[in-house]
Amino acid sequence: MSHPIVALWSHPRSMSTATERIMHERGDMKVFHEPFLHYYYEHHSPHAMPMLEDDGANPKDYDAVCDQILEAAERQPVFFKDMAYYVTSPMSADGTFARSIHHAFLIRDPRRSIASYYKLDPEMTLTEIGLEAQWQLYSFLRDELGMNPMVIEAEAVADDPKNAIGALWKYAGLPFIGSAFEWDADKTPEAWNYVEGWHGKAMASGGIRKDNTDPDTVFEAAVEKAPHLRDYLTHHQTFYEKLKAQA
C-alpha cells in the first residue's frame, strides 16, 4: 500500500525552501528538493538557471522523476516541493501521476518574490516568476481532475507556522509534529548542496522568520534598476489574486 505523497507547488522566492525544511524536520518522510528541476532546465527552458550544479544523481526524464517519487512512497510518506512551471505541460497531458498526490500551492506577494528573484538572477524570464503556471496547474487539478488543491500564503506561514503547516498536514492526513518547526542552522539537508547559492537564508536560519520590510519599498528599489519588472508584476498579479482567493 502506497503512503501519502504531498506536493508543494511553488514559485521562486516564495519561502518554499524554508517550508520544505519543516518537512525534513518531521523525520518521517522522504523529502525531494525540486525533483523536476533538471528535467525542465536541461530540456525545456530557454534560459539557463544560474548557480545550478549537477551532482549526477537527479533523473532528468519526466517519467523517471515520477517513478522515483512513486517508488519512494511504497516505503514511507513523501514530500516534494517544486515550481509549477517545470511540469504544467506534461502533468496536464496525463493526470495519472497527479491523481496520486495531495497538492498544495504556496504563494507569496509577488512584489517581494520578484524583487528577491531579481537579486539572484537579473536575467529571469516572465515564465519564471511562476504564478501564471501555478494558476494553470491549480485550474487543471480542480476543473479537469475534480481535485481540491490547497492554497497557502507564505505570509500566513511566517505569521503562524504551526497553524499554517499544521493545516497542510491535516489536509494530507499526516500527524502533527511540533518539534519540526525549529532546527540546527549548521546542519542542512544534503539535497540542497547543488543549489546552495539560491538558499542562503533558509540554510542560515533555525526556523521560519517573518519579513517585516515594506513590499512596495522593496519592489520599487528593484524597478529602479530593472523597469521591466513592473510589467512582470502586472502580468502575474492577476494569477496571484486568483490563487489568493482560494487560500
Residue pairs with C-beta under 8 A, 6 or more apart in sequence:
2 70
2 73
2 74
2 100
3 73
3 74
3 75
3 76
3 77
3 78
4 73
4 77
4 78
4 102
4 172
4 173
4 174
5 69
5 70
5 73
5 77
5 78
5 79
5 80
5 100
5 101
5 102
6 23
6 29
6 77
6 78
6 79
6 80
6 101
6 102
6 104
6 168
6 172
6 174
7 79
7 80
7 81
7 82
7 101
7 102
7 103
7 104
8 16
8 19
8 20
8 79
8 80
8 81
8 82
8 104
8 105
8 106
8 168
9 81
9 82
9 83
9 84
9 103
9 104
9 105
9 106
9 134
9 137
9 138
10 16
10 81
10 82
10 83
10 84
10 105
10 106
10 130
10 134
11 83
11 84
11 85
11 106
11 107
11 108
11 110
11 113
11 129
11 130
11 131
11 133
11 134
12 83
12 113
12 117
12 124
12 128
12 129
12 130
13 108
13 112
13 113
13 114
13 116
13 117
13 120
14 106
14 107
14 108
14 113
14 130
14 154
15 106
15 108
15 154
15 157
15 158
15 208
16 81
16 106
17 33
17 81
17 192
17 198
17 199
17 202
18 157
18 201
18 202
18 205
18 208
18 209
19 81
19 106
19 154
19 157
19 165
19 208
20 31
20 33
20 79
20 81
21 183
21 189
21 202
22 161
22 165
22 180
22 181
22 208
23 29
23 31
23 79
23 180
24 31
24 183
24 189
25 177
25 179
25 180
25 181
25 182
25 183
26 174
26 177
26 180
27 177
27 180
28 76
28 77
28 177
29 76
29 77
29 78
29 79
29 174
30 72
30 73
30 75
30 76
30 77
30 78
30 79
31 78
31 79
31 80
31 189
31 191
32 68
32 69
32 72
32 78
32 79
32 80
32 191
33 80
33 81
33 189
33 191
33 192
33 195
34 80
34 81
34 82
34 83
34 86
34 195
35 58
35 59
35 65
35 68
35 69
35 80
35 82
36 62
36 65
36 82
36 83
36 86
36 87
37 49
37 52
37 58
37 82
37 83
37 86
37 195
38 54
38 58
38 59
38 60
39 59
39 60
39 61
39 62
39 65
39 86
39 87
40 83
40 85
40 86
40 87
41 48
41 49
41 52
42 60
43 60
44 89
46 125
47 123
47 124
47 125
47 128
49 121
50 120
50 121
50 123
50 197
51 120
51 195
51 196
51 197
51 198
52 194
52 195
53 193
53 194
53 195
54 194
55 193
55 194
58 194
59 65
59 68
62 87
62 90
66 97
69 78
69 80
70 97
70 100
72 78
73 100
77 174
81 106
83 128
83 130
83 133
84 105
84 130
84 133
84 134
84 136
84 137
84 138
85 127
85 128
85 130
85 132
85 133
85 134
87 137
88 133
88 136
88 137
88 140
91 97
91 98
91 137
91 140
92 136
92 137
92 140
92 144
95 140
95 144
95 145
98 140
98 141
98 145
98 147
99 145
99 147
102 150
102 171
102 172
102 173
103 138
103 141
103 147
103 149
103 150
104 149
104 150
104 151
104 152
104 168
104 171
104 172
105 134
105 137
105 138
105 149
105 150
105 151
105 152
105 243
106 152
106 153
106 154
106 157
107 131
107 134
107 151
107 152
107 153
107 154
107 240
107 243
107 244
107 247
108 153
108 154
108 155
109 154
109 155
109 215
109 240
110 129
110 131
110 233
110 236
110 237
110 240
111 215
111 216
111 218
111 219
111 233
112 211
112 213
112 215
112 218
112 219
113 129
113 130
114 129
114 219
114 222
114 229
114 232
114 233
114 236
115 218
115 219
115 221
115 222
115 229
116 218
117 124
117 128
117 129
118 124
118 222
118 225
118 226
118 229
119 222
120 197
120 198
121 128
122 226
126 232
126 235
127 133
129 232
129 235
129 236
130 236
131 236
131 239
131 240
131 243
132 235
132 236
132 239
134 239
134 243
135 239
135 242
135 243
138 149
138 151
138 243
138 246
141 147
141 149
142 148
142 149
149 246
150 167
150 168
150 171
151 243
151 244
151 246
151 247
152 164
152 167
152 168
152 247
153 164
153 244
153 247
156 163
156 164
156 247
157 164
157 165
157 208
158 208
158 209
158 210
158 211
159 210
161 181
161 207
161 208
162 178
162 181
165 180
165 181
166 176
169 175
169 176
169 177
170 176
181 207
181 208
182 206
182 207
183 206
183 207
184 206
185 203
185 204
185 205
185 206
188 203
192 199
192 202
192 203
196 203
219 229
219 233
222 229
223 229
223 230
